[in-house]
Amino acid sequence: MKAGSILVIDDENDIRKLIQTCLEIMGGWQVLTASSGSEGLILAQTNQPDAILLDIMMPDMDGITTFQKLRANPTTKHIPVILLTARGRVSERHLFAGLDVAGVIGKPFNPQKLANQVAAALSSSA
């Protein structure tokens, strides 16, 4: 899959900037960012990114709720979503099993490998 546009939804500013830099430089992605689930839903609908990288742990609207709203919207339901989750949340893995996500990437992630992990998740889900 050729790198296109990707929407990063994460409430942590430093993480968003790091992900954006990694994906633009190493993956050739055009990166849009949102600091909340609700902002992410609007950007996903208006920009129609090729993929979405979505943090699970966010205040107000968490990643799972955001994901469900993306899937419920006919305009965004086809966009592949990769979840970002803190490592060690093995107890939550069962929650992801029933979701139609392209992949799950643990935090902290390796910035050197992130673009490849995203590409691999997207190519395996296509």
Solvent accessible surface area in square Angstrom, and as a share of the most:
residue,aa,sasa,rsa
1,M,131,0.59
2,K,174,0.74
3,A,27,0.21
4,G,19,0.18
5,S,21,0.14
6,I,0,0.00
7,L,0,0.00
8,V,0,0.00
9,I,0,0.00
10,D,0,0.00
11,D,50,0.26
12,E,86,0.38
13,N,75,0.39
14,D,113,0.58
15,I,39,0.20
16,R,32,0.12
17,K,121,0.51
18,L,72,0.36
19,I,0,0.00
20,Q,57,0.25
21,T,67,0.39
22,C,4,0.02
23,L,0,0.00
24,E,72,0.32
25,I,130,0.66
26,M,91,0.41
27,G,21,0.20
28,G,55,0.53
29,W,15,0.05
30,Q,124,0.55
31,V,14,0.08
32,L,43,0.21
33,T,44,0.26
34,A,1,0.01
35,S,48,0.31
36,S,31,0.20
37,G,1,0.01
38,S,57,0.37
39,E,68,0.30
40,G,0,0.00
41,L,35,0.17
42,I,113,0.57
43,L,39,0.19
44,A,0,0.00
45,Q,87,0.39
46,T,98,0.57
47,N,67,0.34
48,Q,71,0.32
49,P,3,0.02
50,D,63,0.33
51,A,0,0.00
52,I,0,0.00
53,L,0,0.00
54,L,0,0.00
55,D,3,0.02
56,I,7,0.04
57,M,99,0.44
58,M,16,0.07
59,P,85,0.54
60,D,150,0.78
61,M,34,0.15
62,D,56,0.29
63,G,0,0.00
64,I,32,0.16
65,T,50,0.29
66,T,0,0.00
67,F,5,0.02
68,Q,96,0.43
69,K,95,0.40
70,L,0,0.00
71,R,57,0.21
72,A,84,0.65
73,N,37,0.19
74,P,105,0.66
75,T,55,0.32
76,T,2,0.01
77,K,113,0.48
78,H,121,0.54
79,I,1,0.00
80,P,41,0.26
81,V,0,0.00
82,I,0,0.00
83,L,0,0.00
84,L,0,0.00
85,T,2,0.01
86,A,37,0.28
87,R,147,0.53
88,G,68,0.65
89,R,82,0.30
90,V,111,0.64
91,S,88,0.57
92,E,37,0.16
93,R,108,0.39
94,H,131,0.58
95,L,90,0.45
96,F,11,0.04
97,A,88,0.68
98,G,75,0.72
99,L,37,0.18
100,D,112,0.58
101,V,31,0.18
102,A,14,0.11
103,G,16,0.15
104,V,47,0.27
105,I,8,0.04
106,G,7,0.07
107,K,23,0.10
108,P,112,0.70
109,F,19,0.08
110,N,63,0.32
111,P,47,0.30
112,Q,129,0.58
113,K,117,0.50
114,L,0,0.00
115,A,7,0.05
116,N,110,0.57
117,Q,67,0.30
118,V,0,0.00
119,A,46,0.36
120,A,62,0.48
121,A,15,0.11
122,L,4,0.02
123,S,65,0.42
124,S,92,0.59
125,S,56,0.36
126,A,119,0.92
